[in-house]
Amino acid sequence: MIVWSSPLWLTGLLIIPPALWWLHRFRRTGPEILVSCLLLWPTQKKSGETGSRTASADKIWLLRAFIGSALALALAGPGWLTVGQPPVHVWLDDSLSMGTVEEGGKNRLDSALQQLLAALDERRFPQVEVSSLTKPARPILHLSGEIRGQWAAKLASWIKLTDQEPQPPATLLMPAGTEHWVVSDGADDTLNDWIGVAPISRVFLSGRETENSVIGFVSVRPAPNRANAWLGLVQVANRGLQPTKRKLTLFGAGQTLGDWEIDLPAGETRQIEFVLPVASGREIIARLSPRDALSLDDELTLSLPNKISTRIIGNCNPYVMAALQTHPRIAFGEEAELAIVCGESTPPEKGAVVWLHQAETAKKPESPVLWLDRAEKLRGLFLKTEWLNVYKSDIGSSQPLLVAGSTPLVTLKVYPRPRVDCYLDVSQPEFVRQPEFPALIAGLLNTALADDLLDGINNQSRPAKGSQILPQALPGSFKADAMWKATEVQQADLSSDLILLLLPALLLDFWLSGGRTKTYRAGK
Amino acid sequence: MLIAARLFVLLLLGLAFWNPKLAWKNAPMDLFLLLDDSESMKIAWNRESWRQIGSELRKFPGAARLILIRYAAQPATESGLVELESEQAKTLLDADAPPRGQPIDGSSTNIEAALAHALRLTQPQRQSVFLVASDGLQTRGDATLLLRELNQRGTPILFYTPGSRLPQADQRIESFFVPDKASAGQQVPVTAMLRSDKDAKAELQLWVAGELRERQSIMLRAGQTATAQFITQACRPGPCPVSLVLASEEDAIPQNNRRDALIEVQGPRPLLYLQAQANPAPLADSLEKEGWDVHVASPDAFPREIKALEAFGSVVLDDIPFDAMPAAAWQALDESVRFGGLGLVVLGGPHSFAAGGYRQTLLEELLPVTAEAANPKESAAVLFVVDKSGSMDKEEAGASRIALARKSVLETLKTLGAEDQTGLIAFDAEPRLLLPLQRYADPAKAFTDGFAINAMGGTKLAPALDLAIGQLKQAQTAQRLLILVTDGVLEEKDLEPLKAKIVSLNIDLISLLVGSAKTNDVLGRLTQLNQGKMLRVERMAELPRLMSEEAASRRNPDETGVIQPRIQTPPPFLADAARWPELAGYMVTKPRPGATVYLVSEKQDPLMAAHYEGAGRVVVIPGGLGGWAENWPRWTEWGRFAGGLAQWVGNDAEGLWDVAIHDLPGEVALSIDTHESGPAGLGWVTVTDPAGASLQIQLSRTAVGFYSARLPATQKGIYRFTARIGEHHLHRSLIHDPQDEFFPSAASKQALQRWRAEKMLRPFPQDGLADLAKERDETGTRPVWLGLALSVYLALILIERLGLFPGTSRIAKK
């Protein structure tokens, strides 16, 4: 369809051709013929119509009328409205809820992708890019370079559902000159709000299921009042609209460790405590049965902490050895993830290191000692200055953890591998008999391994929102139809084509009119 | 000439085809001004930024809209879209300082959050420009990725840093350690690491609870650290503020010369024992003998302010009537229990609960019981007799006496049961039966409609009493109450006839003498006959309360006799006691939903009940530990009971739990490790901010015994936490004063350098608004060239046809 940007110029079509005809009919001109004698005039060859005495207009008016009309048309700004095909950027909700299996056995993601591919099929040569909404840093998938028949497979292999929440981009950061499509199940409020304000053209929604129960987290910690036992906690939640009855089973080391029948009213959360022997395998699995629409969140696996393989290098004094041997999480071995270096031996090249330095002379610290903020839990360990003897320290590129004045006494270096250097004399009799001594050794091990070995909590959890599968209505501010049309319609400018057409016509006109200015001289 | 003209037409057409662009007008632009208002941006720097930016913006040649966003830990939009050329913008920019209408936490700088906030406000059809004014320290978040992305999209980001940078010579307390808890009287170490940029002599001062405890002179060497330590004694149980101050001359940043902390000093907190009688109460006596710090006081000495109650761990009210303390004292008690976790024990007695006027009071709202019977007594007949003489028209407390009498009657109706019969007589010289004595379906409506009287006429009391007795005589109820409100006098001659009737009908006469009524001995004698009472109402505003208390106390009275407590739930502090001593009486109460009733009477009335009201545990013993419990102090378990009760109500889990409180910008992270199994999800924390506002948040349990919560903290000062998990609770306090702005990490200091090195920022004002103003809308010029081409072409034809070109001539019309 043709559209005009300045349609008033079209009135030129009514004025210019008649005016030109009039000029050529009634205002005919011819070349001025100079002759030496009037008698010679009739013998001169006449050019075209010029000078003719016919009643019709000069035929060149037609060409000129065309040129004038075309110029008027070009001024009117003709454009051709087309259904454009801008590139498509697909924002894909790859949160866990898209894995919900709907009636008919198909999951939400597959249904939504089917809709998406059908919509893309309506386009002849679409340029398509796909971005993950849960992992904004993930590289964009460019489908345009792929064979069209393989798009479905390419998408399926690219998508990895995660329990992360969607993080929609700011409008300003969305590619310009592109249509933005969203594939989602509408179960995330943040995403829905974004759809309401972002320049989104189409949304492919799928999903009706509302009922889902989830294992929110599993955690274990050493039991304080039982030897060789874990105290565990598992959280189960009903994120659906109906009450449900589920069976929770714990597995470990290939066997069932326990099971519970749980009645869960709608929206309720239950926490179940359990006790496990330490010898329950390397991991425990909590599983809900029977599986519901979103089975991906019906199971959670927690790796259980193992003993830390530790190697002793050098001659550690009996007090240090006693502190290590009584540590419940330390196991001695050669293939070690932790090395305790006593004295000036060479530490191994791999694994974390706790280096208890020794030197010929040790002296009392000259200033009070202070744990710095980065010492974290060790800050609570009060060391009296009078208990301590210290060696000369070398901080190098490490960070001080314990200082006396400007002298570092314990330092930490994180890269390239964790290393804790201790310049306290760990054989000082007054110090080694204090209850703070084994606490210091345990604290140094914790610092080197960045873990709380004695009372660490092992936790595996998933975000609560990831299991929300209830589809919500899109915000009222989202008007897909209006935006769809606005982005799809394109206008092609035709005035350039008209100008191109005009150039040869003008040249022809000038060539044809050229003869009219010829001057004939007598005798020529 | 002709050829030149034709070539000119061709040239014009060529230009039309090329369509060169020309700038016509400014692009629609939104300028986002992000102003760092964190603590590290000193006030002077902030003003400097504002002046500089203001003068540049005033010079901005084009049209733009301005949006002002102040930011620190979080952003806040101060002005919506303001046209830069508008008067509003001029007024805004002419001000000495930026508007600060929105509160923000200045303890950290989050440029990323500010940019993200501004991004959300951008509009796709307008050009967005970000102008960030900051000292370049980002102590929270990282704006690098966002800046990089904006750069890739060609969005201009102008960055303004104040001209003056941090002065070099600074002395500071680099690190500071104070134990977070200590026992009462314990010596605690206070250790600090100090650093100076130049050799300097300084003094380090230790302040404990606002008192200068110690000072040390210290020589600081340039670029070196020094440690200093004080050993000092902690304060009394409760939060103990400790401050370390480094006093030095010529210090660039004095804000980093002070560190504050709180030590939670453990130990049984003092117990405030309130008793009306002079004799020592058995419970207070026993506790004192056991070593408890018991402060015995009379009700009128009860603190009126929460601050004064913070020193106490619990309060015992021993048979205290509600009107024994003013409203301010009850308010302080209420807030201390709910938000401060103050323990409260309410002991019954003849002046407590219903008889003490607890019904529908602030105190009753705290209790695990209401001051009413679970099974009300048999129905009663309650007749109100109200004086409507002319003197009752007098205004007091903002209302006439008659209006207050009406209000009192309506209030009192609320304390009566649905089975009770009620009636109303008004009198002046003559009595008038306004509402006959009967059971009303909706007594409140009946009395509201029926109590339509104007005060006028004289006063004759005897006929009114006679009419009232006549009405009560007809009532077939177990109890008859006559409630009289008057400022009149009963004469001696009327006494005997009325006396006989009142005695025979067993009527309880309650007389409320209002205004300046003379001492009314005759009426007084009449009220003493049964369970009557005469009250002089000194202040008319108290009439509604006095009347409803008296009515309630007669409808829900005490139970007396030999009462053997029965165990419903064993009290946790004395779970092994199989038999409890007998009581001689108790006040009848009704347990609230959710309260735990430990001991009950044979009638299932509560004898000991408790619950948590907010953060504080409240225990009631309606029989009290006084006259009705004379056997209790002789009980072999009395010592365990008294100590256990005091400990339980003021129970503090200190020593049992590991508590970690991390002071973060804008929030406080609290984690509690109880190391034991517990009731699922039943952990709560009540936070009181420095302004006194309180908030209760459920703790989330992420492992057995491990609870945590993140609590908003936007004001500097002391935050008080009372955490409650299962049967235990704990108090902690924290001085919220994040120091990130004055002790930034190396990474946060280097951020600006990195952004500049990567050319992510355009320096302002050297490079900026003037350039942006040049970025204009460009429009094609094709119509101009086409128009010219058409005009010249037509002119050529016209000239040609008119034969005006040399060498051509017009051919005359045939």
Interface residues (C-beta under 8 A of the other chain):
Chain A: S6 G12 I16 L20 L23 H24 F26 R27 R28 T29 G30 P31 E32 T50 G51 R53 A55 R64 I67 G68 L71 A72 A74 L75 G77 A170 T171 L172 L173 A176 P199 F217 S219 V220 R221 P224 N225 L231 G232 L233 T269 R270 Q271 E273 S367 P368 V369 L370 W371 L372 D373 R379 G380 F382 T385 V403 A404 G405 S406 D455 I457 N459 S461 S495 S496 I499 L500 L502 L503 L506 L507 F510 S513 R516 T517 K518 T519
Chain B: L2 R6 V9 L10 L13 G14 A16 F17 N19 A116 L119 R120 T122 Q123 P124 S128 E149 L150 R153 T155 S175 F177 P179 P189 T191 A192 M193 Q224 T225 A226 T227 A228 Q229 D673 H675 E676 S677 A680 G681 R701 T702 A703 V704 G705 F706 R782 P783 L786 G787 A789 L790 Y793 L794 I797 L798 E800 R801 L802 G803 F805 G807 T808 S809 R810 I811 K813 K814
